[in-house]
Amino acid sequence: MLPLLRGAFLVGLRLSQVQLGSHSWRKLESRGASHLSGAMRLVQFHPKELVAEPRIGLEKEDGGDVIDLNTFDPSLPTTMRAFLEGGDAALAVAKRAQESGQHVLPRSKVTLLAPITNPDKVICVGMNYVDHCLEQNVKIPTEPIIFSKFSSSIVGPYDDIVHPAESNEVDWEVELAFIIGKKGKRIQESDAMDHVAGFTVAHDVSARDWQMKRNGKQWLLGKTFDTFCPLGPALITKDSVSDPHNLGIRCRVNGELVQNGSTNQMIFKTEALVAWVSQFVTLYPGDVFLTGTPPGVGVFRKPPIFLKRGDEVQCEIDELGTIRNKVA
């Protein structure tokens, strides 16, 4: 487009947005949250004085104050899943709010929720780190090993993990998670990142007795007790992350470092997982992928070590942040 024509187009677009007011984002074409403009740390939160509907916000920095997007534009959805379904138009509003510096809530006045709380799917990948396979003395998979958690297992970045009475072998697993931002089926690896909104920290809490001994050694029940999927603290947009497959990833239990690895050990990277899973199911905005864990889990220690009530687990990934959850 010629510079003069391009300038006239942009002026016209700005004028039309002003005329439409705060609801202008709904008038723009929604392509799913894939072409993100600028680095953002998207969060779901409650104002501490109000325990009502969740709200959407932006962390100004890791652990920093929060911009209230729903106050900036009351027409925006109040859940992350609906926000992501709004696509580039909703993200453009978030970017304007970020640049405005308005409607900032002190961190002490907000309670962070999981960045996504009601996904259509929570898709998990087993044995996806080379060094974790070596830890178990098992062959490196040639195809992704896929299982699931129910969305009712999701809790916030600082919420309690409830130790179920039905298990005596509750274990830790820090994981890199990514969240889908754009609907797709049979997605090619070359197009996969267009369907990813961003990354977050996950804790794949696991009841090893149910996973490895009971119920026919199926994984689902042992992985999906309520509170067994802490997420957060934010959805870090993909353009904020230097290289998701070269990040330090760590877990501490009561301050002791128990897992210390790198996502460069992942066997199947983000693009491969999107392509593989989308052969079988349609991916929707808000779907969560947990991508596997590095070595150091409790069940393979000699002797095995498991979580007990009163323990605190800290999961952290470089550039993404840290979640802390007590076992209750």
TIFI-249057 format. One line per 5 residues: for each residue z, y, x of N, C-alpha, C. Coordinates in pm, 1 decimal. Each point is the difference from the previous one (the first is absolute). Layout:
REM residues N
Z Y X Z Y X Z Y X; ... $
***
This chain:
REM residues 328
0.0 -119.3 85.3 0.0 119.3 -85.3 0.0 124.4 88.9; -84.9 98.7 -31.2 -3.1 123.3 76.0 133.8 70.2 -8.3; 42.0 71.8 109.7 131.5 64.9 -0.7 20.9 91.9 -118.6; -103.9 80.5 -35.9 15.6 93.8 -110.8 23.6 -73.1 -130.7; -79.6 -106.0 -24.4 15.7 -76.3 -123.6 134.3 -71.4 -2.6 $
39.8 -54.4 116.6 128.4 -69.7 6.2 114.2 96.5 -31.6; -6.6 122.2 55.3 104.1 98.2 -27.5 5.8 36.0 -146.9; -116.4 16.9 -62.9 -2.0 32.5 -142.2 58.2 -113.4 -82.9; -30.2 -124.3 40.7 53.9 -116.1 -72.7 152.3 -2.1 7.8; 55.3 23.3 120.1 145.7 -5.3 16.4 68.9 110.8 -77.5 $
-59.7 119.3 0.8 58.3 110.4 -77.1 1.2 -34.7 -148.2; -113.0 -57.4 -47.7 -6.9 -38.5 -140.3 102.7 -104.3 -35.3; 19.7 -97.7 90.3 98.8 -104.8 -25.3 140.1 59.5 -8.0; 30.8 93.2 91.5 132.8 62.1 -2.1 19.9 78.4 -129.1; -101.7 73.4 -42.5 12.3 76.8 -123.0 21.5 -91.0 -119.6 $
-72.5 -112.5 -2.5 15.7 -91.2 -113.7 138.8 -59.0 -1.6; 58.2 -25.9 119.4 135.5 -55.3 5.4 101.6 103.1 -47.6; -19.5 125.3 39.9 91.0 105.1 -46.1 -5.1 12.7 -151.5; -121.5 -4.9 -54.3 -14.4 13.0 -144.8 62.8 -117.4 -73.7; -5.7 -119.4 61.0 58.1 -117.9 -64.2 151.5 -3.4 13.1 $
55.5 72.6 97.9 144.6 3.7 16.8 52.8 -127.1 61.7; 127.8 -31.3 -29.7 67.1 -110.5 66.9 -58.8 -134.9 -36.3; -80.8 -10.1 -102.0 -57.6 -127.0 -41.0 -136.9 -24.2 64.4; -37.2 83.8 99.7 -133.8 -10.0 56.4 -25.1 -133.6 66.7; 105.5 -63.3 51.0 -22.0 -125.9 71.3 -60.0 -106.1 -90.8 $
28.5 7.0 -128.8 -51.6 -100.4 -92.8 -150.5 16.0 -21.0; -53.9 117.9 30.4 -141.7 25.8 -24.1 -88.2 -46.8 115.0; 63.9 -33.2 114.0 -77.7 -42.5 115.3 -27.2 -149.3 -8.1; -106.3 -42.8 64.1 -35.7 -141.9 -2.3 105.5 -80.8 72.9; 46.1 -108.6 -61.5 99.5 -86.8 61.4 -69.0 -120.8 61.7 $
16.0 -15.9 128.7 -61.6 -112.6 69.4 106.1 -95.1 55.5; 123.1 15.8 -40.3 107.5 -76.2 61.2 48.1 73.3 123.4; 125.1 -31.4 39.2 60.5 70.5 112.1 -49.1 -59.1 131.2; -116.7 39.7 42.0 -58.4 -59.6 119.6 -39.1 103.3 103.9; -49.4 115.9 -41.8 -45.1 101.8 93.7 110.5 106.4 10.3 $
106.6 -35.4 70.2 116.4 87.4 3.6 -27.0 119.2 90.2; 50.3 114.9 -42.1 -23.4 123.5 74.1 129.3 44.3 66.0; 15.8 -31.7 128.2 117.7 44.2 71.5 113.1 -100.0 -7.2; 86.1 2.8 102.0 111.1 -93.9 10.4 108.7 34.7 -101.2; 44.8 -101.6 -73.2 104.0 21.5 -100.0 95.1 -119.0 -3.3 $
126.9 30.6 -37.7 102.3 -102.9 -19.9 41.3 6.7 -147.5; -64.8 -80.6 -82.4 23.1 1.1 -144.1 124.3 -82.0 -34.8; 82.0 52.9 -90.0 122.5 -69.6 -39.9 15.9 3.1 -151.7; 77.7 -96.3 -49.5 55.7 6.3 -134.9 148.0 30.9 13.9; 53.0 83.5 -90.2 140.3 39.4 14.9 59.7 38.6 -134.1 $
133.1 6.4 -2.5 76.1 61.9 -107.1 72.4 120.9 58.0; 0.0 114.4 -67.9 99.0 102.4 34.9 139.7 -57.5 -24.1; 92.0 22.1 91.2 130.4 -66.4 -8.8 75.8 36.2 -125.5; -20.6 121.9 -51.7 74.3 38.8 -120.6 -62.3 -57.0 -126.4; -119.3 -61.6 12.4 -68.3 -54.7 -116.1 -39.1 -145.0 28.2 $
41.9 -91.3 -85.1 -44.5 -138.9 10.1 -88.7 -25.2 -121.1; -125.7 33.4 15.1 -94.5 -9.2 -112.4 -128.8 -60.4 53.2; -112.0 54.5 -42.2 -128.6 -49.0 47.7 -11.6 23.2 151.2; -67.4 -90.6 70.1 -28.7 27.8 141.3 -92.6 119.4 11.6; -6.4 58.5 117.2 -88.7 110.7 28.7 -75.4 -30.4 128.7 $
-110.7 69.0 17.8 -82.1 -15.9 119.5 24.1 119.0 91.8; 13.5 -29.4 128.9 22.7 106.6 95.6 -65.6 -27.3 133.5; 17.8 96.3 89.8 -47.9 -11.2 137.1 116.7 27.2 94.5; 28.2 -93.9 87.9 93.1 28.1 109.5 -66.8 97.4 96.9; 70.3 107.1 34.4 -57.5 93.8 95.6 -11.4 -62.4 138.3 $
91.7 -92.9 29.9 -1.5 -79.2 122.2 88.9 -120.4 -24.7; -1.0 -95.1 90.8 82.9 -119.1 -17.1 146.5 40.6 -10.6; 61.4 -29.8 -113.8 139.4 36.0 -21.8 21.8 144.9 -39.5; -109.8 72.7 -26.2 10.7 142.1 -28.8 8.5 32.0 -147.9; -6.6 128.8 -30.9 4.3 46.3 -138.1 -124.0 -46.4 -75.7 $
7.5 10.3 -134.2 -104.1 -57.5 -85.8 -62.2 109.4 -86.9; -132.5 7.8 0.2 -73.5 88.4 -90.0 -17.1 -71.4 -133.7; 43.4 63.0 -107.5 -8.7 -58.7 -134.2 -139.7 26.3 -56.2; -84.2 -102.7 0.9 -138.0 17.2 -46.2 -8.0 21.6 -150.2; 92.0 -58.0 -75.2 -4.7 15.5 -145.2 42.0 138.5 -45.4 $
77.8 69.7 80.3 29.7 139.6 -28.7 -117.3 88.1 40.8; -62.8 -32.9 111.3 -117.8 75.5 43.8 -111.5 -8.4 -103.8; -22.5 -120.9 -55.0 -101.2 -18.0 -103.7 54.1 -98.2 -103.5; 54.9 51.5 -110.4 60.8 -88.3 -100.6 -96.1 -99.2 -63.7; -130.4 18.9 18.1 -94.2 -95.4 -59.2 -16.5 -126.6 84.0 $
52.3 -1.0 121.1 -10.7 -119.3 83.5 83.0 -114.5 -57.6; -42.5 -124.8 19.0 82.8 -114.0 -40.8 133.0 0.4 75.1; 97.3 -68.6 -54.2 132.0 -4.6 62.4 28.2 -133.6 67.6; -97.3 -90.7 3.6 14.7 -125.3 74.4 -110.7 -9.8 103.6; 30.5 -68.2 109.9 -97.0 -8.3 108.8 -124.5 -77.2 -41.5 $
19.4 -104.3 -78.2 -117.1 -78.5 -41.3 -98.1 86.6 -79.3; 51.0 75.1 -95.8 -87.0 87.2 -78.7 -58.0 111.3 86.5; 78.4 49.2 93.7 -48.9 102.6 91.5 -118.0 -52.3 81.6; 13.3 -121.1 53.8 -109.6 -57.2 78.0 -122.8 -24.2 -86.2; 21.1 -37.1 -125.0 -112.6 -18.6 -91.9 -74.0 130.8 -22.1 $
67.6 113.3 20.3 -62.8 130.2 -11.5 -97.8 30.1 111.3; 4.9 -77.4 107.2 -98.4 9.4 106.2 4.1 128.7 79.7; -117.0 38.7 49.8 -10.6 116.1 87.4 46.3 128.6 -68.0; -18.3 8.0 -130.8 40.0 122.5 -70.4 150.5 20.5 6.5; 77.7 -108.0 -23.6 145.4 10.3 8.7 43.9 29.9 142.9 $
-65.9 -64.3 96.7 35.8 23.7 140.1 -31.6 142.3 43.4; -103.7 58.6 -57.4 -32.7 138.6 32.4 111.8 93.6 -46.6; 59.4 -29.7 -115.6 113.6 79.6 -47.7 117.2 -13.6 95.8; 26.3 -124.1 44.9 109.6 -22.7 94.5 -22.5 79.1 128.3; -123.8 4.1 45.9 -30.2 74.6 121.9 23.7 149.4 -20.6 $
-37.2 51.4 -116.2 24.2 142.4 -27.5 149.8 28.8 -6.1; 75.3 -91.5 -58.0 145.5 18.0 -6.0 58.9 0.2 140.0; -49.5 -89.4 83.6 47.3 -5.7 137.9 -26.2 131.1 72.7; -116.5 54.8 -20.4 -36.9 124.2 67.6 73.2 120.6 -56.5; 40.1 -9.1 -126.9 67.2 114.6 -62.9 142.0 20.3 51.1 $
66.3 -109.8 37.6 139.2 10.4 43.6 97.0 30.9 -112.0; -43.7 -13.9 -125.4 85.3 32.5 -114.4 66.9 -124.9 -57.6; 101.0 25.0 -84.0 68.2 -105.0 -76.5 58.9 -107.9 92.0; 68.4 47.0 103.9 60.4 -90.3 97.8 144.6 -30.2 -39.9; 33.5 -127.6 -6.7 137.1 -43.4 -29.7 66.3 -46.4 128.7 $
122.6 44.9 27.9 69.9 -51.6 118.7 16.4 -151.1 -9.0; -10.8 -66.1 112.1 9.9 -146.1 -0.1 132.0 -46.4 -61.7; 103.8 77.1 17.9 131.3 -37.5 -54.0 3.5 1.4 -152.5; -103.2 59.0 -61.9 -3.0 12.0 -145.5 -88.8 -105.5 -67.0; -58.2 -91.3 80.1 -90.7 -98.9 -58.5 43.3 -141.4 38.2 $
-33.3 -93.6 -86.4 16.5 -142.8 27.2 -138.4 -62.5 5.0; -35.0 -55.9 115.2 -131.6 -60.9 12.7 -2.8 -136.7 -67.4; -107.2 -24.2 -74.5 -28.6 -131.1 -56.6 -101.9 -69.3 89.8; -31.8 -126.0 -28.7 -113.6 -62.2 67.4 -124.5 84.0 -27.1; -91.0 13.1 97.1 -118.5 83.4 -22.5 -89.8 -52.3 -111.7 $
7.0 -129.2 -29.2 -69.4 -56.9 -115.7 96.6 -98.2 -65.5; 14.8 9.3 -131.8 102.0 -81.3 -67.1 -56.7 -94.1 -105.0; -122.6 19.1 -41.9 -54.4 -84.3 -106.7 -142.8 -44.1 30.2; -22.6 -60.6 117.9 -137.5 -40.2 32.7 -46.9 -114.5 -87.6; -130.7 -9.1 -15.6 -56.7 -116.0 -68.3 26.3 -127.0 80.4 $
-2.6 11.7 133.7 18.4 -116.1 85.9 77.6 36.6 125.7; 83.7 -93.3 46.8 58.1 5.2 133.7 -53.3 -122.3 73.7; -88.8 24.2 95.3 -71.7 -106.7 70.7 59.8 -12.3 140.3; 41.1 -119.8 35.8 67.2 -22.2 128.0 -81.0 -96.0 86.2; 13.7 16.8 130.5 -74.4 -81.2 95.9 99.5 -74.4 88.1 $
-12.0 -131.5 5.6 89.6 -81.4 80.8 -57.0 -28.7 137.9; 89.7 -13.2 97.1 -36.1 -40.8 136.6 -118.4 80.4 52.9; 13.7 131.6 -2.6 -111.1 88.1 37.4 21.2 69.1 134.0; 101.0 -43.9 77.2 20.4 52.0 134.6 -11.2 -116.6 98.2; -76.6 19.3 105.6 -17.5 -105.4 99.4 134.6 -44.0 54.3 $
84.9 95.8 38.0 127.8 -36.5 61.7 97.1 -61.9 -100.1; -14.0 30.7 -128.3 83.4 -65.4 -101.7 -43.3 -145.1 -19.5; -130.0 -26.7 10.9 -46.8 -138.8 -6.1 52.5 -79.6 119.1; -2.2 60.8 118.0 52.2 -67.2 118.6 148.2 -28.8 -14.2; 72.1 94.3 -61.8 143.3 -18.1 -23.4 26.7 -125.6 -82.9 $
-90.9 -31.0 -93.6 17.0 -115.2 -88.3 -67.4 -126.1 53.5; -75.3 17.3 110.1 -76.3 -111.5 56.4 -98.8 -55.5 -101.4; -74.1 93.5 -66.4 -102.4 -39.6 -96.2 -134.0 57.4 45.4; -107.3 -58.8 -48.8 -133.7 45.8 34.3 -26.6 137.9 -59.9; -77.3 77.5 71.4 -40.6 131.2 -51.0 -98.2 -20.8 -114.2 $
24.8 59.1 -117.5 -88.6 -22.6 -115.6 -142.0 48.7 26.5; -94.2 -71.5 -60.0 -140.3 41.8 7.5 -43.5 76.0 -124.2; 81.3 -3.6 -104.6 -20.2 78.7 -121.3 134.2 58.1 -40.8; 1.7 117.9 -62.1 127.5 59.0 -41.5 76.4 -90.4 -96.1; 131.0 -9.5 22.3 89.4 -74.6 -88.5 60.6 99.8 -97.4 $
-32.2 -13.5 -126.9 35.2 100.8 -99.7 104.9 -55.1 -97.1; 103.2 81.9 -24.9 96.0 -29.2 -106.3 32.9 131.6 -68.2; 101.8 0.5 -83.3 26.8 120.7 -77.9 149.8 20.7 -19.6; 33.9 120.8 -34.5 129.5 35.2 -56.6 -26.2 60.9 -137.1; 97.0 -7.7 -89.1 -10.9 73.4 -125.1 42.1 145.1 24.8 $
-55.5 92.2 -79.0 31.9 141.6 20.4 146.8 30.6 -27.9; 68.4 -87.5 -73.6 143.3 20.2 -26.5 85.0 -17.1 125.6; -60.5 -49.3 108.4 74.5 -12.4 126.0 7.1 132.0 76.3; -78.7 100.1 -40.6 -7.8 126.3 74.6 122.7 86.6 -24.7; 57.5 50.2 108.3 106.9 100.1 -6.9 -30.9 109.6 100.7 $
79.9 105.2 -3.8 -24.7 115.9 83.3 42.0 -18.6 144.3; -29.9 99.8 83.1 21.3 -12.2 144.4 146.1 -6.1 41.2; 91.1 41.0 -89.2 142.6 -1.2 35.1 83.8 -73.3 -104.4; -65.6 -74.6 -88.6 71.1 -74.4 -103.1 58.6 -129.2 56.9; 94.8 -57.3 -73.3 62.0 -125.3 42.4 -93.4 -118.4 -21.8 $
10.9 -95.8 89.2 -57.2 -133.5 -20.3 110.6 -85.1 -62.0; -25.7 -55.2 -116.9 101.5 -83.0 -66.3 -13.6 -143.6 50.8; 105.8 -47.9 64.7 0.9 -137.9 50.0 20.3 -93.4 -118.7; -100.2 -82.3 -34.4 12.7 -84.0 -119.6 99.7 -113.9 22.0; 75.5 -30.7 -105.0 94.2 -111.7 7.5 -72.5 -132.2 20.8 $
-129.4 -4.7 -35.8 -76.7 -124.1 6.7 -46.4 -35.4 141.6; 21.7 88.5 97.3 -49.3 -24.9 135.9 110.2 18.3 103.5; -4.5 -83.9 101.8 89.3 12.9 115.4 -75.2 33.3 127.6; -130.8 25.4 -11.5 -82.4 19.6 119.4 -93.5 119.2 -17.6; 56.0 117.9 -18.9 -79.1 122.4 -18.5 -32.7 59.0 137.4 $
-127.3 26.1 23.3 -50.4 36.8 132.3 -72.5 134.1 -6.9; -23.3 57.9 116.8 -67.2 129.3 13.4 -143.3 -18.7 51.1; -89.4 92.7 -39.6 -136.7 5.7 53.0 -51.9 142.6 -14.3; -7.3 75.4 108.1 -61.4 132.4 -4.8 -151.7 -16.5 -4.1; -68.0 81.8 -82.3 -144.7 -13.6 -14.0 -67.3 136.4 -19.0 $
-119.5 10.8 55.5 -89.8 110.8 -32.5 -61.9 -26.8 -136.6; 5.7 98.3 -87.6 -63.7 -12.2 -131.6 -107.1 107.3 -13.6; -104.8 -32.5 -75.0 -96.1 103.6 -37.3 -19.7 -3.3 -150.8; -42.2 114.3 -53.7 -11.9 18.6 -144.3 -144.0 37.1 -33.6; -52.2 -69.1 -99.4 -138.5 22.6 -42.4 -9.9 132.6 -76.0 $
-107.6 74.2 27.3 -20.7 127.1 -66.6 -123.4 6.1 -87.4; -83.5 -104.6 7.1 -127.3 3.3 -72.4 -34.9 -141.1 -46.7; -35.1 -12.5 -127.5 -33.9 -129.2 -58.6 -119.6 -62.5 70.3; 3.2 -134.4 13.8 -115.0 -66.8 58.9 5.7 -150.7 -12.1; -114.5 -61.6 4.1 -14.7 -146.4 -1.1 -109.7 -36.0 99.4 $
20.7 -109.5 73.1 -94.9 -45.5 102.2 -34.2 113.5 96.4; 103.3 55.7 56.8 -13.8 114.8 90.1 -37.2 -50.3 139.4; -97.0 62.8 61.5 -38.4 -33.0 136.7 100.4 58.8 99.3; 19.3 -69.3 113.1 92.7 51.6 101.3 -37.6 141.3 43.1; -128.6 26.4 9.4 -45.7 131.9 44.5 37.7 110.5 -98.5 $
26.2 -36.5 -124.7 36.6 98.5 -102.2 148.4 -5.1 -35.6; 74.0 -90.1 62.3 136.2 -28.8 -45.3 92.0 120.9 6.8; -8.5 79.2 106.5 93.5 111.3 14.2 -24.4 108.6 -104.3; -117.6 2.9 -60.2 -24.8 92.5 -110.6 88.0 -32.7 -120.2; 51.2 -121.8 -5.6 81.4 -44.6 -112.9 149.8 5.7 30.0 $
37.3 44.0 118.6 140.8 5.2 40.5 49.1 143.2 -6.5; 111.9 21.1 -71.7 58.5 134.2 -7.8 84.3 30.8 122.2; 79.4 -97.9 44.4 85.7 25.5 114.2 93.8 -116.0 27.0; 102.3 27.3 83.9 87.0 -103.6 53.4 146.4 34.9 -25.4; 83.6 -103.7 -0.8 143.6 20.4 -15.5 74.2 -115.5 66.4 $
132.1 9.2 3.7 84.8 -104.3 58.0 48.9 -90.8 -112.3; -1.9 -130.0 25.2 46.7 -96.7 -98.6 100.1 -95.5 64.5; 87.9 -54.0 -83.7 91.9 -105.8 42.2 -22.9 -119.6 -92.2; -58.1 -105.5 56.3 -27.0 -122.3 -76.2 123.7 -89.3 7.8; 101.9 32.9 -79.0 122.1 -80.3 -2.3 -35.3 -140.1 -51.6 $
58.0 -100.7 63.4 -43.2 -138.2 -27.0 120.4 -93.6 -9.5; 8.1 -75.8 -109.6 101.3 -104.9 -14.6 -59.7 -128.6 56.0; 36.7 -34.9 122.7 -66.7 -109.5 70.1 26.8 -135.9 -64.7; 116.2 -17.2 -61.8 26.3 -129.3 -63.4 -99.0 -24.7 -114.2; -29.5 102.9 -78.9 -97.5 -13.8 -108.4 -143.1 -3.6 53.3 $
-24.4 68.0 109.7 -135.8 2.4 56.6 -35.1 -130.7 71.6; 95.5 -58.5 71.6 -30.0 -108.7 92.3 53.7 -136.7 -41.2; 91.3 -3.9 -97.2 64.3 -126.8 -33.6 -12.8 -35.8 -147.5; 16.6 98.3 -86.5 8.0 -27.4 -142.7 -131.4 32.5 -71.1; -7.7 -37.9 -127.5 -113.5 36.8 -85.2 -133.7 -40.5 61.5 $
-3.1 -119.4 61.4 -124.4 -47.5 58.0 -47.2 79.5 119.8; 89.7 76.3 61.4 -31.1 85.1 115.7 -105.9 105.9 -31.0; -11.8 35.6 -128.0 -84.1 113.8 -34.9 71.0 128.9 41.9; -77.6 101.2 37.2 60.0 120.5 55.5 45.5 100.9 -104.8; -61.3 -0.2 -116.5 16.5 111.3 -92.9 145.5 28.9 -34.1 $
73.6 -99.5 -49.7 135.9 26.4 -45.6 89.6 50.8 112.2; -14.8 -55.0 117.9 82.3 44.3 112.0 -29.9 140.6 46.6; -115.3 51.2 -39.2 -42.6 132.4 44.8 20.5 108.9 -104.8; 29.6 -35.6 -123.2 -14.6 99.0 -107.0 125.5 21.4 -83.6; 117.4 -37.7 52.0 122.7 40.1 -68.3 -0.5 152.3 -18.7 $
67.4 45.7 -103.9 15.4 144.9 -18.6 54.2 63.0 128.1; -53.0 117.5 35.0 37.5 81.9 116.2 -51.8 -55.0 132.7; -86.2 -100.5 -2.0 -47.5 -61.6 123.7 -123.5 68.2 58.7; -28.8 124.3 -44.7 -113.9 71.9 58.9 29.8 149.6 12.5; 94.0 38.9 87.5 16.9 143.5 27.2 -126.9 58.9 60.2 $
-36.1 120.5 -46.1 -119.7 70.1 47.2 33.1 145.8 28.6; -70.3 58.0 97.4 12.4 143.4 21.2 -4.8 38.1 148.4; 49.6 117.3 33.3 49.8 99.8 -94.2 -109.9 76.9 -72.6; -124.5 -9.5 51.2 -110.2 78.3 -56.0 -129.2 -80.0 11.5; -98.9 41.2 -78.5 -136.6 -47.8 17.7 -66.1 97.0 97.8 $
-24.2 -47.6 120.2 -58.2 84.4 104.4 -151.9 -13.0 -8.6; -67.7 108.8 -31.2 -144.6 -9.4 -16.8 -65.0 -48.7 129.2; -107.9 -75.1 -16.7 -59.6 -70.8 113.2 -42.8 93.2 112.4; -37.5 122.6 -33.9 -41.8 93.7 104.0 118.1 55.4 78.7; 123.3 -35.0 -40.0 119.1 41.1 73.3 35.8 -98.6 109.7 $
-59.4 -119.7 -1.1 40.7 -108.8 87.3 -103.6 -15.9 110.7; 47.4 5.3 124.1 -94.0 -3.9 112.8 -77.7 -130.8 3.9; 70.6 -113.3 -11.2 -63.5 -131.4 -3.1 98.8 -96.7 -64.7; -21.4 -37.7 -126.6 97.2 -86.6 -67.3 15.4 -135.8 66.1; -94.0 -38.1 85.1 3.9 -130.5 64.6 44.9 10.5 145.1 $
74.5 106.5 30.2 58.9 15.1 134.1 127.5 83.7 -10.5; 89.7 -43.8 -88.6 125.1 71.4 -24.8 118.9 -88.8 36.5; 102.1 60.0 58.5 124.0 -72.8 21.2 67.2 -29.3 -133.4; 52.8 -122.1 -14.5 61.7 -42.7 -125.8 130.0 -72.0 34.6; 112.0 42.9 -63.1 131.9 -48.0 39.1 90.1 -23.4 -121.0 $
95.4 -89.7 17.6 103.7 -23.5 -99.9 134.2 -10.1 71.0; 100.9 64.6 -58.3 137.0 -8.5 50.9 91.9 -48.2 -111.6; 92.5 -86.0 34.6 102.9 -44.5 -93.2 135.4 43.4 55.9; 68.4 84.4 -75.9 127.6 57.4 44.8 -13.7 65.1 137.3; -114.6 65.9 22.3 -24.6 71.6 124.0 -57.6 -84.2 111.9 $
-0.1 -132.0 -13.9 -52.4 -88.3 104.8 -150.1 -21.4 -20.0; -77.2 21.7 106.2 -144.1 -17.7 -6.1 -33.1 -149.1 -10.0; -61.5 -41.4 -112.9 -32.1 -141.4 -20.5 -150.6 -26.8 -0.4; -79.7 99.8 -33.0 -145.6 -11.0 9.0 -52.3 122.8 73.2; -89.0 -22.1 95.6 -53.9 110.4 78.2 -141.3 -38.7 42.6 $
-99.0 43.0 -78.4 -137.0 -41.9 25.5 -98.7 113.7 -14.8; -125.7 -36.9 -13.4 -107.0 97.6 -18.6 -99.4 -54.4 -101.3; -53.7 89.1 -79.4 -101.6 -42.2 -97.2 -130.3 -41.5 68.5; -9.6 17.2 131.0 -120.3 -49.0 69.5 -3.2 -152.5 6.1; 109.6 -64.6 -42.5 5.1 -145.4 -5.8 -52.2 -55.8 -132.8 $
-36.1 88.5 -93.3 -51.2 -46.7 -128.5 -129.4 -78.1 18.4; -7.4 -114.9 -64.5 -118.6 -85.4 8.6 -110.6 55.1 -89.4; 35.6 29.9 -124.4 -95.3 56.9 -96.3 41.6 144.2 -26.9; -87.5 92.3 38.0 29.8 141.8 -11.9 -25.6 47.9 -144.2; 30.9 125.6 -23.0 -10.5 57.8 -134.7 -136.6 -24.4 -62.6 $
-106.3 29.9 74.2 -134.8 -11.8 -55.5 -30.8 -144.3 -40.9; 39.7 -95.3 84.4 -26.2 -140.6 -29.7 78.1 -45.7 -123.0; 123.3 49.0 -15.9 81.4 -41.0 -114.6 -55.9 55.8 -130.4; -44.2 124.5 1.1 -61.0 58.5 -119.9 -123.8 -80.1 -39.5; -84.9 -30.1 96.5 -122.3 -74.0 -28.6 30.6 -140.6 -50.0 $
95.7 -66.4 63.0 32.5 -138.1 -37.0 55.8 -7.9 -141.6; 102.5 79.1 -28.4 67.1 -9.6 -129.4 -91.0 45.8 -113.1; -82.5 100.8 26.8 -85.0 53.5 -107.3 -113.6 -94.1 -36.9; -17.4 -109.7 74.6 -91.4 -104.1 -45.8 51.0 -65.6 -127.9; 134.0 -6.7 -12.3 62.4 -78.1 -106.1 48.7 86.4 -116.6 $
47.8 118.6 31.4 57.8 85.8 -103.4 -47.7 142.9 19.0; -4.4 73.4 -109.6 -28.7 143.2 7.0 123.7 72.9 50.5; -19.1 87.5 95.6 109.1 82.6 51.4 3.4 131.5 -76.0; 122.1 43.6 -33.4 19.1 122.3 -77.7 84.5 99.7 78.3; -17.0 130.3 -27.9 87.4 99.0 62.6 146.9 -35.0 -22.4 $
75.6 4.6 107.2 142.3 -33.3 -5.9 32.9 -140.1 45.0; -99.7 -89.5 8.1 27.6 -134.7 50.5 55.2 8.2 141.8; 100.2 -84.6 27.8 68.9 1.8 128.7 -32.9 -127.1 77.4; -33.7 15.9 127.6 -18.1 -112.7 92.3 112.1 1.7 103.2; 72.2 -110.2 15.4 92.2 -20.6 110.5 -70.8 -88.8 102.0 $
-4.6 43.2 125.7 -96.2 -57.5 94.5 59.3 -96.9 101.3; 123.4 -46.2 -21.1 57.9 -97.4 92.3 104.3 62.1 90.8; 70.8 -87.0 71.5 114.5 45.1 79.4 -9.4 -50.6 143.3; 56.4 74.8 95.6 6.6 -46.2 139.0 112.4 -103.3 18.2; 13.9 -57.9 119.0 105.0 -99.1 22.4 138.9 63.7 -3.9 $
100.2 -89.1 -8.9 138.7 44.8 2.6 74.7 -19.4 -129.1; -62.8 -67.4 -98.2 68.1 -23.5 -127.9 116.3 -97.1 21.4; 94.7 1.4 -96.0 123.4 -74.8 17.5 -15.1 -150.3 -4.3; -94.6 -49.2 -81.9 -8.7 -143.7 -22.6 -42.6 -77.0 124.7; -72.0 65.2 92.2 -48.2 -69.3 118.8 88.0 24.6 122.4 $
114.5 62.3 -20.6 95.2 15.4 109.8 79.4 -129.4 17.0; 57.8 -15.5 114.4 76.1 -121.9 29.1 142.1 39.0 37.7; 96.0 -19.4 -91.9 -16.9 -51.7 -136.0 -56.1 108.8 -93.0; -49.4 -36.9 -117.9 -50.7 99.7 -94.7 107.6 100.5 -39.3; -43.1 122.6 -27.8 89.7 107.1 -45.2 -56.1 55.1 -129.9 $
87.4 20.9 -97.6 -44.7 52.9 -128.8 83.5 121.3 -39.0; -55.2 80.0 -89.9 67.4 120.4 -45.8 118.3 -36.6 -88.6; 102.3 82.7 7.9 118.0 -16.7 -85.4 32.2 133.4 -65.3; 74.9 -5.3 -105.4 37.5 122.7 -70.1 75.6 92.8 93.8; -36.7 127.0 -4.0 59.7 99.4 89.1 -86.6 34.5 119.0 $
-100.9 -82.6 31.1 -92.0 31.1 109.4 -88.2 118.8 -36.1; -47.1 68.8 101.6 -99.4 105.7 -20.1 -123.5 -32.6 82.8; -116.7 5.1 -66.2 -127.2 -29.3 66.0 -80.9 128.5 10.3; -49.8 25.8 119.4 -81.9 118.1 25.3 -137.3 -45.8 46.8; -103.5 36.7 -74.6 -138.9 -33.8 35.4 -73.4 128.6 34.2 $
-67.6 0.6 112.4 -67.9 123.4 42.2 -134.9 -32.3 63.4; -93.6 90.5 -22.1 -132.7 -9.9 59.5 -37.0 138.1 53.0; -50.3 4.1 121.9 -39.9 126.7 60.9 -93.5 75.9 -93.4; 21.1 130.8 -8.5 -82.9 94.4 -76.0 21.9 -9.0 -152.0; 61.3 -108.0 -48.4 16.7 -16.3 -144.3 140.6 32.8 -46.3 $
100.9 -37.7 76.8 137.0 30.6 -39.5 88.3 -122.5 1.4; 118.7 16.2 -61.0 102.7 -102.3 2.8 59.6 -16.9 -139.3; 22.6 -125.7 -39.5 73.5 -28.5 -122.4 129.8 -70.4 38.4; 105.8 27.2 -75.4 132.2 -58.8 26.9 55.4 -54.3 -131.5; 34.3 -125.9 0.6 46.8 -64.9 -122.9 121.7 -85.9 31.3 $
106.6 22.5 -76.7 118.4 -83.7 12.4 -14.2 -123.2 -88.1; 62.3 -108.2 43.0 1.8 -123.7 -77.0 126.1 0.3 -84.6; -17.6 -10.5 -131.2 114.0 12.2 -91.7 21.9 -131.9 -73.4 $
***
